[in-house]
Amino acid sequence: MKLTAALLAGVVRRMPCRPIVLSGPSGGGKSTILNRAMKEFPNSFAFSVSHTTRKPRTGEEHGKHYYFTEKERMQEMIRNGEFLEYATFSGNTYGTS
């Protein structure tokens, strides 16, 4: 399907306050679609910033790259149902709120 402004406008009108998850293989066009949507509808689309219990790497900023969260707080947020999804990888937990 060809990405058009009309297609994007239709999505914005039909789903004004719901998350849209773009999923697909590497090179499938996910970033292209999101970048186009953010350019044409800047108040409706954005990248999500995940939470993680891992320590920041050099150059990473809290709230920009991740929300760096203590393990106890992350577990509390999981118990409270504050994440759309979460997973543990290499001993660190990641979650999308």
C-alpha positions, 0 to 999 in steps of 0.5 A, a space after each residue: 500500500 502506498 503511503 499518502 497524506 490522505 491515508 495518514 489523515 484518515 488514521 489521525 481522524 479515526 484513532 485520535 488518542 490511541 497508540 499505533 504500534 509499527 512492527 515489521 522486519 528491519 528495512 520494512 519502512 517503519 521509520 519512513 512511515 513514522 517520520 512521515 506521520 510526525 512531519 505531517 501531523 506533529 501533534 499526533 505522532 511521536 516516538 515512545 520513550 521506554 523505561 528501563 532498569 539498566 544504567 545509562 550509557 555514555 551520552 544517554 539522557 533521562 527522558 530522551 533515550 529512556 526513563 532510567 528507573 530503579 528496579 523497585 519503582 519499575 516493579 511497582 509500575 508493573 504491579 499497577 498496570 502502568 505499562 502497555 508491555 514490558 520484558 526482561 532482557 539480560 537482567 534488565 527490565 524494559 517497559 513501554 508506558 
